[in-house]
Amino acid sequence: MLMSVAYFSTIDAGISALYGGVIGLINTVLIDRHTNKQAKDITISAQAGVGMMVISVIMRMAIVVSLTLIGYFGFGLNADALIISLVLGLISFLLDKVGQK
């Protein structure tokens, strides 16, 4: 994330890159929260677990899309920097999770 902010700062889009990275971090925190919540509740059925997962995915995607649109249309941020930083943040999260297993 820091590399993308540094790169996009050279073309006056550092704030956009930072905002995209923060969206990625928010998504990561929500995933971690959901995972910990399900790990603590061992007594739920498989159907309830799938239902909770579906709700979590829909909620996270709605938040990511909303924050991205707010950044682009509301704040007038650079779309390229915002999206690239968001994607890099999400890829970093995935690589971290794969590395933990």
DSSP file (Angstrom, degrees, kcal/mol; ACC not computed):
  #  RESIDUE AA STRUCTURE BP1 BP2  ACC     N-H-->O    O-->H-N    N-H-->O    O-->H-N    TCO  KAPPA ALPHA  PHI   PSI    X-CA   Y-CA   Z-CA
    1    1 A M     >        0   0    0      0, 0.0     4,-2.2     0, 0.0     5,-0.2   0.000 360.0 360.0 360.0 -41.3    0.0    0.0    0.0
    2    2 A L  H  >  +     0   0    0      1,-0.2     4,-2.5     2,-0.2     5,-0.2   0.868 360.0  54.0 -64.6 -35.1    2.8    2.4    0.8
    3    3 A M  H  > S+     0   0    0      2,-0.2     4,-2.6     1,-0.2    -1,-0.2   0.913 109.3  47.1 -65.8 -41.4    4.5    1.7   -2.5
    4    4 A S  H  > S+     0   0    0      2,-0.2     4,-2.8     1,-0.2     5,-0.2   0.889 112.2  50.0 -68.8 -36.9    1.3    2.6   -4.4
    5    5 A V  H  X S+     0   0    0     -4,-2.2     4,-1.5     2,-0.2    -2,-0.2   0.925 112.4  48.0 -64.0 -43.2    0.8    5.8   -2.3
    6    6 A A  H  X S+     0   0    0     -4,-2.5     4,-0.7     2,-0.2    -2,-0.2   0.919 114.3  46.3 -63.7 -43.2    4.4    6.8   -3.0
    7    7 A Y  H >< S+     0   0    0     -4,-2.6     3,-1.2     1,-0.2     4,-0.4   0.951 114.5  45.4 -64.2 -49.2    4.0    6.1   -6.7
    8    8 A F  H ><>S+     0   0    0     -4,-2.8     5,-3.1     1,-0.3     3,-0.8   0.695 100.2  69.7 -72.6 -16.6    0.7    7.9   -7.1
    9    9 A S  H ><5S+     0   0    0     -4,-1.5     3,-1.3     4,-0.3    -1,-0.3   0.792  89.9  63.9 -66.7 -26.0    2.0   10.9   -5.0
   10   10 A T  T <<5S+     0   0    0     -3,-1.2    -1,-0.2    -4,-0.7    -2,-0.2   0.746 108.4  39.5 -69.6 -21.7    4.3   11.6   -8.0
   11   11 A I  T < 5S-     0   0    0     -3,-0.8    -1,-0.3    -4,-0.4    -2,-0.2   0.007 122.8-102.4-114.5  28.1    1.2   12.3  -10.1
   12   12 A D  T < 5S+     0   0    0     -3,-1.3    -3,-0.2     1,-0.1    -2,-0.1   0.849  97.2 106.1  57.2  40.2   -0.7   14.1   -7.4
   13   13 A A     >< +     0   0    0     -5,-3.1     4,-2.1    -8,-0.2    -4,-0.3   0.058  33.2 116.0-131.0  24.2   -3.0   11.1   -6.6
   14   14 A G  H  > S+     0   0    0     -6,-0.4     4,-2.4     1,-0.2    -5,-0.2   0.871  76.7  52.3 -63.5 -38.3   -1.5   10.0   -3.3
   15   15 A I  H  > S+     0   0    0      2,-0.2     4,-2.6     1,-0.2    -1,-0.2   0.895 108.7  51.4 -65.3 -39.1   -4.7   10.7   -1.3
   16   16 A S  H  > S+     0   0    0      2,-0.2     4,-2.3     1,-0.2    -2,-0.2   0.916 111.2  47.3 -62.7 -43.2   -6.6    8.6   -3.8
   17   17 A A  H  X S+     0   0    0     -4,-2.1     4,-2.2     2,-0.2    -2,-0.2   0.897 112.2  49.9 -65.5 -40.4   -4.2    5.7   -3.4
   18   18 A L  H  X S+     0   0    0     -4,-2.4     4,-2.3     2,-0.2    -2,-0.2   0.913 109.8  51.0 -63.4 -43.0   -4.3    6.0    0.4
   19   19 A Y  H  X S+     0   0    0     -4,-2.6     4,-2.0     1,-0.2    -2,-0.2   0.916 110.0  49.8 -62.0 -43.6   -8.1    6.0    0.3
   20   20 A G  H  X S+     0   0    0     -4,-2.3     4,-1.9     1,-0.2    -1,-0.2   0.901 110.9  49.7 -61.8 -40.7   -8.2    2.9   -1.8
   21   21 A G  H  X S+     0   0    0     -4,-2.2     4,-2.1     1,-0.2    -1,-0.2   0.876 108.0  53.2 -65.3 -37.5   -5.8    1.2    0.5
   22   22 A V  H  X S+     0   0    0     -4,-2.3     4,-2.6     2,-0.2    -1,-0.2   0.883 106.0  53.7 -65.2 -37.8   -7.9    2.1    3.5
   23   23 A I  H  X S+     0   0    0     -4,-2.0     4,-2.2     1,-0.2    -1,-0.2   0.927 108.4  50.1 -61.0 -43.4  -10.9    0.6    1.8
   24   24 A G  H  X S+     0   0    0     -4,-1.9     4,-2.0     1,-0.2    -2,-0.2   0.891 110.5  49.6 -60.9 -39.8   -8.9   -2.6    1.4
   25   25 A L  H  X S+     0   0    0     -4,-2.1     4,-2.5     2,-0.2    -2,-0.2   0.891 108.4  52.7 -66.5 -39.5   -8.0   -2.5    5.1
   26   26 A I  H  X S+     0   0    0     -4,-2.6     4,-2.2     1,-0.2    -2,-0.2   0.919 109.4  49.7 -61.0 -42.9  -11.6   -2.0    6.1
   27   27 A N  H  X S+     0   0    0     -4,-2.2     4,-2.2     1,-0.2    -1,-0.2   0.902 110.3  50.7 -62.0 -41.2  -12.5   -5.1    4.1
   28   28 A T  H  X S+     0   0    0     -4,-2.0     4,-2.5     2,-0.2    -2,-0.2   0.907 109.2  50.3 -63.8 -42.7   -9.8   -7.1    5.8
   29   29 A V  H  X S+     0   0    0     -4,-2.5     4,-2.5     1,-0.2    -1,-0.2   0.901 110.3  50.4 -62.7 -40.9  -11.0   -6.0    9.3
   30   30 A L  H  X S+     0   0    0     -4,-2.2     4,-2.3     2,-0.2    -1,-0.2   0.898 110.5  49.1 -65.6 -39.9  -14.5   -7.1    8.4
   31   31 A I  H  X S+     0   0    0     -4,-2.2     4,-2.6     2,-0.2    -2,-0.2   0.935 112.5  48.0 -63.4 -45.2  -13.3  -10.5    7.2
   32   32 A D  H  X S+     0   0    0     -4,-2.5     4,-2.5     1,-0.2     5,-0.2   0.902 111.2  50.8 -62.3 -42.1  -11.3  -11.0   10.3
   33   33 A R  H  X S+     0   0    0     -4,-2.5     4,-2.1     2,-0.2    -1,-0.2   0.921 112.2  46.6 -61.4 -45.0  -14.2   -9.9   12.5
   34   34 A H  H  X S+     0   0    0     -4,-2.3     4,-2.2     2,-0.2    -2,-0.2   0.910 112.3  50.1 -65.4 -42.5  -16.6  -12.4   10.7
   35   35 A T  H  X S+     0   0    0     -4,-2.6     4,-2.1     1,-0.2    -2,-0.2   0.922 112.7  46.2 -63.2 -44.9  -14.0  -15.2   10.9
   36   36 A N  H  X S+     0   0    0     -4,-2.5     4,-1.7     1,-0.2    -1,-0.2   0.874 110.5  54.3 -65.3 -37.1  -13.5  -14.7   14.6
   37   37 A K  H  X S+     0   0    0     -4,-2.1     4,-1.1    -5,-0.2    -2,-0.2   0.909 111.8  43.5 -64.3 -42.1  -17.2  -14.4   15.3
   38   38 A Q  H  < S+     0   0    0     -4,-2.2    -1,-0.2     1,-0.2    -2,-0.2   0.851 110.0  56.2 -72.9 -32.9  -17.9  -17.8   13.6
   39   39 A A  H  < S+     0   0    0     -4,-2.1    -1,-0.2     1,-0.2    -2,-0.2   0.846 107.4  49.7 -66.8 -32.4  -14.9  -19.5   15.3
   40   40 A K  H  < S+     0   0    0     -4,-1.7     2,-1.2     1,-0.2    -1,-0.2   0.808 101.5  65.4 -75.1 -29.7  -16.3  -18.5   18.7
   41   41 A D    ><  +     0   0    0     -4,-1.1     3,-0.9     1,-0.2    -1,-0.2  -0.674  57.0 160.5 -98.7  82.3  -19.8  -19.8   18.0
   42   42 A I  T 3   +     0   0    0     -2,-1.2    -1,-0.2     1,-0.2    -2,-0.1   0.699  63.8  68.9 -74.0 -20.4  -19.1  -23.6   17.6
   43   43 A T  T 3  S+     0   0    0     -3,-0.2    -1,-0.2     2,-0.0     2,-0.1   0.481  72.7 109.6 -83.8  -1.7  -22.8  -24.5   18.3
   44   44 A I    <   -     0   0    0     -3,-0.9     2,-0.0    -6,-0.2    -6,-0.0  -0.431  69.5-116.6 -77.0 150.8  -24.2  -23.1   15.0
   45   45 A S     >  -     0   0    0     -2,-0.1     4,-2.1     1,-0.1     5,-0.1  -0.280  25.2-107.7 -78.2 168.8  -25.4  -25.4   12.3
   46   46 A A  H  > S+     0   0    0      1,-0.2     4,-2.2     2,-0.2     5,-0.2   0.884 120.2  52.7 -64.2 -38.7  -23.9  -25.7    8.9
   47   47 A Q  H  > S+     0   0    0      1,-0.2     4,-2.3     2,-0.2    -1,-0.2   0.908 109.7  47.6 -65.0 -41.7  -26.9  -23.9    7.3
   48   48 A A  H  > S+     0   0    0      2,-0.2     4,-2.4     1,-0.2    -1,-0.2   0.877 110.4  53.2 -66.4 -36.8  -26.7  -21.0    9.8
   49   49 A G  H  X S+     0   0    0     -4,-2.1     4,-2.0     2,-0.2    -2,-0.2   0.901 109.8  47.1 -64.0 -41.5  -22.9  -20.8    9.1
   50   50 A V  H  X S+     0   0    0     -4,-2.2     4,-2.5     2,-0.2    -2,-0.2   0.900 111.5  51.8 -66.7 -40.2  -23.6  -20.6    5.3
   51   51 A G  H  X S+     0   0    0     -4,-2.3     4,-2.2     1,-0.2    -2,-0.2   0.911 110.2  48.2 -61.4 -42.7  -26.3  -18.0    5.9
   52   52 A M  H  X S+     0   0    0     -4,-2.4     4,-2.3     1,-0.2    -1,-0.2   0.878 110.8  52.0 -64.7 -37.5  -23.9  -15.9    8.0
   53   53 A M  H  X S+     0   0    0     -4,-2.0     4,-2.5     2,-0.2    -2,-0.2   0.919 109.3  49.0 -65.4 -43.4  -21.2  -16.2    5.3
   54   54 A V  H  X S+     0   0    0     -4,-2.5     4,-2.4     1,-0.2     5,-0.2   0.924 112.2  48.2 -62.2 -44.9  -23.6  -15.0    2.6
   55   55 A I  H  X S+     0   0    0     -4,-2.2     4,-2.5     1,-0.2    -1,-0.2   0.903 111.6  51.0 -62.2 -41.1  -24.7  -12.0    4.7
   56   56 A S  H  X S+     0   0    0     -4,-2.3     4,-2.6     2,-0.2    -2,-0.2   0.912 110.7  47.9 -63.3 -43.5  -21.0  -11.2    5.4
   57   57 A V  H  X S+     0   0    0     -4,-2.5     4,-2.5     2,-0.2     5,-0.2   0.932 113.8  46.7 -64.5 -45.6  -20.1  -11.3    1.7
   58   58 A I  H  X S+     0   0    0     -4,-2.4     4,-2.3     1,-0.2    -2,-0.2   0.917 113.8  48.7 -62.7 -43.4  -23.0   -9.1    0.7
   59   59 A M  H  X S+     0   0    0     -4,-2.5     4,-2.2    -5,-0.2    -2,-0.2   0.925 112.7  47.3 -63.2 -45.5  -22.3   -6.6    3.5
   60   60 A R  H  X S+     0   0    0     -4,-2.6     4,-2.7     1,-0.2    -2,-0.2   0.913 112.9  47.9 -64.9 -42.6  -18.6   -6.4    2.7
   61   61 A M  H  X S+     0   0    0     -4,-2.5     4,-2.7     2,-0.2     5,-0.3   0.894 111.1  51.3 -66.0 -38.5  -19.2   -5.9   -1.1
   62   62 A A  H  X S+     0   0    0     -4,-2.3     4,-2.4    -5,-0.2    -1,-0.2   0.909 112.5  46.6 -63.7 -40.9  -21.8   -3.3   -0.4
   63   63 A I  H  X S+     0   0    0     -4,-2.2     4,-2.7     2,-0.2     5,-0.2   0.927 113.6  47.6 -67.0 -44.9  -19.4   -1.4    1.9
   64   64 A V  H  X S+     0   0    0     -4,-2.7     4,-2.1     2,-0.2    -2,-0.2   0.929 115.4  44.6 -63.1 -45.7  -16.5   -1.6   -0.6
   65   65 A V  H  X S+     0   0    0     -4,-2.7     4,-2.6    -5,-0.2     5,-0.2   0.924 114.6  49.5 -65.0 -43.6  -18.6   -0.5   -3.6
   66   66 A S  H  X S+     0   0    0     -4,-2.4     4,-2.6    -5,-0.3    -2,-0.2   0.937 112.7  45.9 -61.1 -47.9  -20.2    2.3   -1.5
   67   67 A L  H  X S+     0   0    0     -4,-2.7     4,-2.3     2,-0.2    -1,-0.2   0.875 112.8  51.2 -64.9 -36.7  -16.9    3.6   -0.2
   68   68 A T  H  X S+     0   0    0     -4,-2.1     4,-2.2    -5,-0.2    -2,-0.2   0.935 112.4  45.4 -64.6 -45.9  -15.3    3.4   -3.7
   69   69 A L  H  X>S+     0   0    0     -4,-2.6     4,-2.9     2,-0.2     5,-0.8   0.883 112.0  52.0 -65.9 -38.2  -18.2    5.3   -5.3
   70   70 A I  I  X>S+     0   0    0     -4,-2.6     5,-1.7    -5,-0.2     4,-1.0   0.918 110.9  48.6 -63.1 -42.4  -18.1    7.9   -2.5
   71   71 A G  I  <5S+     0   0    0     -4,-2.3     6,-2.4     3,-0.2    -2,-0.2   0.901 118.9  38.4 -63.6 -41.1  -14.4    8.4   -3.1
   72   72 A Y  I  <5S+     0   0    0     -4,-2.2     4,-0.4     4,-0.2    -2,-0.2   0.963 131.9  22.3 -76.7 -53.4  -14.8    8.8   -6.8
   73   73 A F  I  <5S+     0   0    0     -4,-2.9    -3,-0.2    -5,-0.2    -2,-0.1   0.886 130.0  40.7 -84.7 -39.9  -18.0   10.8   -7.1
   74   74 A G  I  <<S+     0   0    0     -4,-1.0    -3,-0.2    -5,-0.8    -4,-0.1   0.930 130.5  23.4 -75.7 -46.7  -18.2   12.4   -3.6
   75   75 A F  S   <S-     0   0    0     -5,-1.7    -3,-0.2    -4,-0.1    -1,-0.1   0.570  97.1-128.1 -98.7 -10.8  -14.5   13.4   -3.1
   76   76 A G        +     0   0    0     -4,-0.4    -4,-0.2    -6,-0.3    -3,-0.1   0.857  45.6 171.5  67.9  35.8  -13.5   13.5   -6.8
   77   77 A L        -     0   0    0     -6,-2.4     2,-0.4     1,-0.1    -1,-0.2  -0.343  44.9 -87.4 -78.0 160.2  -10.5   11.2   -6.2
   78   78 A N     >  -     0   0    0      1,-0.2     4,-2.2   -66,-0.1     5,-0.2  -0.539  34.8-151.8 -68.1 119.8   -8.4    9.7   -9.0
   79   79 A A  H  > S+     0   0    0     -2,-0.4     4,-2.7     1,-0.2     5,-0.3   0.892  90.7  53.1 -65.3 -41.5  -10.1    6.5  -10.1
   80   80 A D  H  > S+     0   0    0      1,-0.2     4,-2.5     2,-0.2     5,-0.3   0.945 112.8  42.9 -60.5 -48.8   -7.0    4.8  -11.3
   81   81 A A  H  > S+     0   0    0      1,-0.2     4,-2.2     2,-0.2     5,-0.2   0.904 115.1  50.6 -64.2 -42.0   -5.1    5.3   -8.1
   82   82 A L  H  X S+     0   0    0     -4,-2.2     4,-2.0     2,-0.2    -2,-0.2   0.945 115.2  41.0 -62.3 -50.1   -8.1    4.4   -5.9
   83   83 A I  H  X S+     0   0    0     -4,-2.7     4,-2.9     2,-0.2     5,-0.2   0.917 114.5  50.8 -68.4 -44.3   -8.8    1.1   -7.7
   84   84 A I  H  X S+     0   0    0     -4,-2.5     4,-2.6    -5,-0.3    -1,-0.2   0.919 112.9  46.2 -62.3 -42.7   -5.2    0.0   -8.1
   85   85 A S  H  X S+     0   0    0     -4,-2.2     4,-2.2    -5,-0.3    -1,-0.2   0.886 112.3  51.2 -66.6 -37.8   -4.5    0.6   -4.4
   86   86 A L  H  X S+     0   0    0     -4,-2.0     4,-2.2    -5,-0.2    -2,-0.2   0.943 112.4  45.7 -62.1 -47.8   -7.7   -1.2   -3.4
   87   87 A V  H  X S+     0   0    0     -4,-2.9     4,-2.7     1,-0.2     5,-0.2   0.911 112.2  50.9 -64.0 -42.8   -6.8   -4.2   -5.6
   88   88 A L  H  X S+     0   0    0     -4,-2.6     4,-2.3    -5,-0.2    -1,-0.2   0.886 110.0  51.1 -62.1 -37.9   -3.3   -4.3   -4.2
   89   89 A G  H  X S+     0   0    0     -4,-2.2     4,-1.8     2,-0.2    -1,-0.2   0.900 111.6  46.5 -64.7 -40.6   -4.6   -4.2   -0.7
   90   90 A L  H  X S+     0   0    0     -4,-2.2     4,-2.2     2,-0.2    -2,-0.2   0.894 112.3  49.9 -69.1 -39.9   -7.0   -7.1   -1.4
   91   91 A I  H  X S+     0   0    0     -4,-2.7     4,-2.7     2,-0.2     5,-0.2   0.905 109.0  52.7 -64.6 -40.8   -4.2   -9.1   -3.1
   92   92 A S  H  X S+     0   0    0     -4,-2.3     4,-2.1     1,-0.2    -1,-0.2   0.900 108.1  51.2 -61.0 -40.4   -1.9   -8.5   -0.1
   93   93 A F  H  X S+     0   0    0     -4,-1.8     4,-2.3     2,-0.2    -1,-0.2   0.932 110.8  48.1 -61.3 -45.9   -4.6   -9.8    2.2
   94   94 A L  H  X S+     0   0    0     -4,-2.2     4,-2.4     1,-0.2    -2,-0.2   0.915 111.1  49.9 -62.9 -43.3   -5.0  -13.0    0.1
   95   95 A L  H  X S+     0   0    0     -4,-2.7     4,-2.2     1,-0.2    -1,-0.2   0.878 110.2  51.5 -63.6 -36.6   -1.3  -13.6    0.0
   96   96 A D  H  X S+     0   0    0     -4,-2.1     4,-1.2    -5,-0.2    -1,-0.2   0.917 110.6  47.7 -64.8 -43.2   -1.1  -13.1    3.8
   97   97 A K  H  X S+     0   0    0     -4,-2.3     4,-0.7     1,-0.2     3,-0.2   0.888 112.4  48.9 -66.9 -38.8   -3.9  -15.7    4.3
   98   98 A V  H >< S+     0   0    0     -4,-2.4     3,-0.8     1,-0.2    -1,-0.2   0.896 109.5  53.2 -66.7 -39.5   -2.3  -18.2    2.0
   99   99 A G  H 3< S+     0   0    0     -4,-2.2    -1,-0.2     1,-0.2    -2,-0.2   0.743 102.1  59.8 -66.9 -24.0    1.1  -17.7    3.7
  100  100 A Q  H 3<        0   0    0     -4,-1.2    -1,-0.2    -3,-0.2    -2,-0.2   0.726 360.0 360.0 -76.7 -22.2   -0.5  -18.5    7.1
  101  101 A K    <<        0   0    0     -3,-0.8    -1,-0.2    -4,-0.7    -2,-0.2   0.470 360.0 360.0 -87.3 360.0   -1.7  -21.9    6.1
